[in-house]
């Protein structure tokens, strides 16, 4: 069973719309080494896990659950980079382009017109070339050591590609999200490398990939200084044995320590995206909006009546 909190694992920073940056970031979402693959690969490995090596199961599954939040974060970042790019300022229930002016004519000149035709200015499960994400990317070998090695290569390759994407744009929205994912990919590299070390395999000399000081990226340096590149989260309500592996000195041999936590130290508001009339994506027409408003008012009144009837809660007293 999975539970979730309607918050983001990292804040999305505001900047101007940038459809080209959004398309570059699609590689980090739906590419062969993107977040959709890491999510599905680790979850399938955990669902198909064999044997009683529970600490390794908990490690793989905990990272897989975190990857769900990464898919959400990068998806919403792509949507933010696309949202409002046509700069349409008509009313919610107006007919866009009623006067004959094509309100989305800029869309045909973008790297990926499907962002506007199929996605209504939202992310798509594709790579930066528009190729659909494929389940054939997912590897579950049925062998723990081989899975851990494959996962380490996947994290290293994904981190390498995100460093390249970071250098493709100065857009703050893109860089904030990519910087966070670079830092977390390093944590996952450490996790899988540490797991391999416990099995007698030394991957320390090969890490990190790429071999350069990521603190050169200011957004990444801030996150490293906060230590999130050495944390891993269990996301478990019923206990986890992950800490039996993810502890002690980091395989990077840089004097840092690995820390297992139940969940990230912070989460951030997950604001709904605005409606896009130019995409004919208002969500609710006037009649449905009135019904929704009436339902919300009824719920609020019912809750107030119940609270008034129950009286003050003694637990609220100092």
C-alpha positions as CSV (number, residue, x, y, z in Angstrom):
1,X,0.0,0.0,0.0
2,X,1.1,3.5,-0.7
3,X,0.3,6.7,1.1
4,X,1.1,10.2,0.0
5,X,1.1,13.8,1.1
6,X,0.0,16.5,-1.4
7,X,3.3,18.4,-1.3
8,X,6.2,18.6,-3.6
9,X,9.6,17.2,-2.6
10,X,11.3,20.4,-3.8
11,X,10.0,23.8,-4.6
12,X,9.5,24.9,-8.2
13,X,11.2,28.3,-8.7
14,X,9.3,30.9,-10.8
15,X,10.8,32.2,-14.1
16,X,9.5,33.0,-17.6
17,X,8.0,30.3,-19.7
18,X,10.5,28.5,-21.9
19,X,9.2,25.8,-24.2
20,X,12.7,24.8,-25.4
21,X,13.9,24.2,-21.9
22,X,10.7,22.2,-21.2
23,X,11.5,20.0,-24.2
24,X,15.1,19.4,-23.0
25,X,13.8,18.4,-19.6
26,X,11.5,15.8,-21.2
27,X,14.7,13.7,-21.6
28,X,15.0,13.7,-17.8
29,X,11.4,12.6,-17.5
30,X,10.7,10.1,-20.3
31,X,14.1,9.3,-21.7
32,X,15.8,6.0,-21.4
33,X,17.7,7.2,-18.3
34,X,15.0,9.5,-17.0
35,X,12.8,9.6,-13.8
36,X,10.0,7.4,-15.2
37,X,12.5,4.6,-15.8
38,X,14.1,4.9,-12.3
39,X,10.7,4.9,-10.7
40,X,9.5,1.8,-12.6
41,X,12.7,-0.1,-12.5
42,X,13.1,0.1,-8.7
43,X,9.5,-0.5,-8.0
44,X,9.4,-3.6,-10.3
45,X,12.6,-4.9,-8.7
46,X,11.1,-4.5,-5.3
47,X,7.8,-6.0,-6.2
48,X,9.6,-9.0,-7.7
49,X,12.2,-9.3,-5.0
50,X,13.1,-12.8,-3.9
51,X,14.7,-14.1,-0.8
52,X,15.1,-12.7,2.7
53,X,17.6,-9.9,2.1
54,X,15.1,-7.4,3.5
55,X,17.5,-4.5,4.0
56,X,18.3,-4.5,0.3
57,X,14.6,-4.7,-0.5
58,X,13.9,-1.8,1.7
59,X,16.7,0.2,0.1
60,X,15.5,-0.4,-3.5
61,X,11.9,0.2,-2.6
62,X,12.5,3.3,-0.6
63,X,14.4,4.9,-3.5
64,X,11.6,3.7,-5.9
65,X,9.0,5.5,-3.8
66,X,11.1,8.6,-3.8
67,X,11.3,8.4,-7.6
68,X,7.5,8.8,-7.7
69,X,7.9,12.2,-6.2
70,X,10.7,13.0,-8.7
71,X,8.4,12.1,-11.6
72,X,5.8,14.5,-10.1
73,X,8.4,17.2,-9.6
74,X,9.9,17.1,-13.1
75,X,6.4,16.8,-14.7
76,X,5.2,19.9,-12.9
77,X,8.4,21.7,-13.8
78,X,7.9,21.0,-17.5
79,X,4.3,22.2,-17.2
80,X,5.5,25.4,-15.5
81,X,8.0,26.0,-18.2
82,X,5.2,25.6,-20.8
83,X,2.4,27.3,-18.9
84,X,1.3,30.6,-20.3
85,X,3.8,30.6,-23.1
86,X,1.2,32.0,-25.6
87,X,0.5,34.8,-23.1
88,X,-3.3,34.6,-23.5
89,X,-5.1,36.9,-21.2
90,X,-8.7,36.3,-22.0
91,X,-11.4,35.3,-19.6
92,X,-11.9,31.8,-18.2
93,X,-15.1,31.2,-20.2
94,X,-14.2,33.3,-23.2
95,X,-13.7,31.7,-26.7
96,X,-10.0,32.1,-27.4
97,X,-9.3,33.5,-30.8
98,X,-12.9,34.5,-31.4
99,X,-11.8,37.6,-33.3
100,X,-9.7,35.5,-35.8
101,X,-6.3,36.0,-34.2
102,X,-4.6,32.5,-33.6
103,X,-3.7,32.7,-29.9
104,X,-1.2,29.8,-30.1
105,X,0.5,30.6,-33.3
106,X,3.9,30.5,-31.5
107,X,3.3,26.8,-30.7
108,X,4.0,25.7,-34.2
109,X,7.6,27.1,-34.0
110,X,8.5,25.2,-30.8
111,X,10.7,22.1,-30.4
112,X,7.8,19.9,-29.5
113,X,4.4,21.1,-30.8
114,X,2.8,18.1,-29.1
115,X,3.3,20.0,-25.8
116,X,0.5,22.3,-27.1
117,X,-1.5,19.9,-29.3
118,X,-1.6,16.8,-27.0
119,X,-0.5,18.1,-23.6
120,X,-2.4,21.4,-23.3
121,X,0.9,23.0,-22.1
122,X,1.7,20.0,-19.9
123,X,4.4,17.3,-19.7
124,X,4.2,14.2,-21.8
125,X,5.5,10.6,-21.2
126,X,8.1,11.0,-23.9
127,X,11.8,11.9,-24.4
128,X,13.2,15.1,-25.8
129,X,12.8,13.7,-29.4
130,X,9.1,12.9,-28.8
131,X,9.6,9.1,-28.5
132,X,7.1,7.5,-26.1
133,X,8.4,6.1,-22.9
134,X,8.9,2.4,-23.1
135,X,8.6,-0.4,-20.6
136,X,11.5,-2.1,-22.3
137,X,13.8,0.4,-20.5
138,X,13.0,-1.3,-17.2
139,X,15.6,-3.9,-16.1
140,X,14.9,-6.5,-13.4
141,X,17.4,-9.3,-13.7
142,X,16.2,-11.4,-10.8
143,X,19.7,-11.3,-9.3
144,X,20.4,-8.8,-6.5
145,X,24.0,-8.0,-7.4
146,X,23.2,-7.5,-11.1
147,X,20.2,-5.3,-10.2
148,X,22.3,-3.1,-7.9
149,X,25.0,-2.7,-10.6
150,X,22.4,-1.8,-13.2
151,X,20.8,0.7,-10.8
152,X,24.1,2.3,-10.2
153,X,24.8,2.7,-13.9
154,X,21.3,4.1,-14.3
155,X,21.7,6.7,-11.6
156,X,25.2,7.7,-12.9
157,X,23.9,8.0,-16.5
158,X,20.9,10.0,-15.4
159,X,23.0,12.3,-13.3
160,X,25.4,12.8,-16.2
161,X,22.5,13.8,-18.5
162,X,21.0,16.1,-16.0
163,X,24.3,18.0,-15.7
164,X,24.2,18.5,-19.5
165,X,20.5,19.7,-19.3
166,X,21.5,22.1,-16.5
167,X,24.1,23.7,-18.9
168,X,21.5,24.1,-21.7
169,X,19.5,26.8,-20.0
170,X,19.8,29.6,-17.5
171,X,16.1,29.4,-16.8
172,X,15.7,29.4,-13.0
173,X,12.7,27.1,-13.1
174,X,14.6,24.4,-15.0
175,X,17.9,24.8,-13.0
176,X,16.3,24.6,-9.6
177,X,14.6,21.3,-10.3
178,X,17.6,19.8,-12.2
179,X,20.0,20.9,-9.5
180,X,17.9,19.0,-6.9
181,X,17.7,15.9,-9.0
182,X,21.5,16.0,-9.5
183,X,22.0,16.1,-5.8
184,X,19.5,13.3,-5.2
185,X,21.0,11.1,-8.0
186,X,24.3,11.4,-6.1
187,X,22.6,10.1,-3.0
188,X,21.2,7.2,-4.9
189,X,24.6,6.5,-6.4
190,X,25.9,6.3,-2.8
191,X,23.0,4.0,-1.8
192,X,23.6,1.4,-4.5
193,X,27.4,1.6,-4.2
194,X,27.1,1.1,-0.5
195,X,24.9,-1.9,-1.0
196,X,27.4,-3.4,-3.4
197,X,30.2,-2.7,-0.9
198,X,28.3,-4.8,1.7
199,X,28.4,-7.6,-0.8
200,X,32.2,-7.3,-1.3
201,X,32.1,-5.2,-4.5
202,X,34.1,-1.9,-4.5
203,X,32.7,0.8,-6.7
204,X,34.1,3.7,-4.8
205,X,36.8,4.5,-7.4
206,X,34.3,4.8,-10.2
207,X,32.1,7.4,-8.5
208,X,30.8,10.0,-8.9
209,X,29.9,10.1,-12.6
210,X,30.6,12.5,-14.1
211,X,33.9,13.1,-12.3
212,X,33.8,16.8,-11.5
213,X,32.9,19.0,-8.6
214,X,29.2,19.6,-8.9
215,X,29.5,22.4,-6.4
216,X,30.4,24.5,-9.4
217,X,26.7,24.7,-10.0
218,X,25.5,27.2,-7.3
219,X,22.0,25.6,-7.0
220,X,23.6,22.2,-6.5
221,X,26.2,23.5,-4.0
222,X,23.4,24.9,-1.8
223,X,21.8,21.4,-1.6
224,X,25.1,19.6,-1.0
225,X,25.9,22.1,1.8
226,X,22.5,21.1,3.3
227,X,23.6,17.4,3.1
228,X,20.7,16.1,1.0
229,X,23.2,14.2,-1.3
230,X,24.0,11.9,1.7
231,X,20.4,11.2,2.8
232,X,18.0,8.5,1.8
233,X,14.4,8.2,2.8
234,X,12.4,5.0,3.7
235,X,8.8,6.5,3.2
236,X,7.6,3.7,5.4
237,X,4.9,3.8,8.2
238,X,5.7,0.3,9.5
239,X,9.5,0.4,9.9
240,X,12.4,-0.3,7.5
241,X,15.7,-2.1,7.6
242,X,17.3,0.3,5.0
243,X,19.6,1.7,7.7
244,X,21.4,-1.6,7.9
245,X,22.9,-0.6,4.5
246,X,22.6,3.1,4.2
247,X,24.8,4.2,7.1
248,X,28.5,4.9,7.8
249,X,31.0,6.5,5.5
250,X,30.0,7.4,2.0
251,X,31.5,5.3,-0.9
252,X,32.8,8.6,-2.3
253,X,35.5,8.4,0.4
254,X,35.2,12.2,1.0
255,X,34.7,12.0,4.8
256,X,30.9,12.3,4.6
257,X,28.4,10.0,6.4
258,X,25.2,8.4,5.0
259,X,22.0,9.2,6.9
260,X,18.7,7.2,6.7
261,X,15.6,9.2,7.4
262,X,11.9,8.3,7.4
263,X,11.1,11.2,5.0
264,X,12.7,14.4,3.6
265,X,13.3,17.1,6.2
266,X,11.1,19.5,4.2
267,X,8.2,19.5,1.7
268,X,6.7,22.3,-0.3
269,X,3.3,23.5,-1.4
270,X,1.9,21.8,-4.4
271,X,-0.2,24.5,-6.1
272,X,-2.7,23.6,-8.8
273,X,-1.8,24.7,-12.3
274,X,-3.9,27.6,-13.7
275,X,-6.5,26.8,-16.3
276,X,-5.6,27.4,-19.9
277,X,-8.5,28.8,-22.0
278,X,-6.4,28.9,-25.1
279,X,-6.0,25.1,-24.8
280,X,-9.8,24.7,-24.2
281,X,-8.8,23.2,-20.9
282,X,-10.8,25.2,-18.4
283,X,-11.6,22.1,-16.2
284,X,-15.0,23.3,-15.2
285,X,-17.6,25.1,-17.3
286,X,-19.8,27.8,-15.5
287,X,-22.5,25.2,-14.5
288,X,-20.0,22.7,-13.1
289,X,-18.2,25.6,-11.4
290,X,-21.4,26.6,-9.6
291,X,-22.0,23.0,-8.5
292,X,-18.5,22.7,-7.2
293,X,-18.7,26.0,-5.3
294,X,-22.0,24.9,-3.8
295,X,-20.5,21.6,-2.7
296,X,-17.5,23.3,-1.1
297,X,-19.8,25.7,0.8
298,X,-21.9,22.8,2.0
299,X,-18.9,20.9,3.2
300,X,-17.5,23.9,5.1
301,X,-20.9,24.6,6.7
302,X,-21.3,20.9,7.7
303,X,-17.8,20.9,9.3
304,X,-18.5,24.0,11.2
305,X,-21.9,22.7,12.5
306,X,-20.1,19.5,13.6
307,X,-17.4,21.4,15.4
308,X,-20.0,23.7,17.1
309,X,-22.0,20.7,18.3
310,X,-18.9,18.9,19.6
311,X,-17.7,21.9,21.6
312,X,-14.1,22.9,22.3
313,X,-11.4,20.2,22.1
314,X,-9.5,20.0,25.4
315,X,-6.4,18.8,23.6
316,X,-6.2,22.3,22.0
317,X,-5.7,23.9,25.5
318,X,-2.2,24.7,26.6
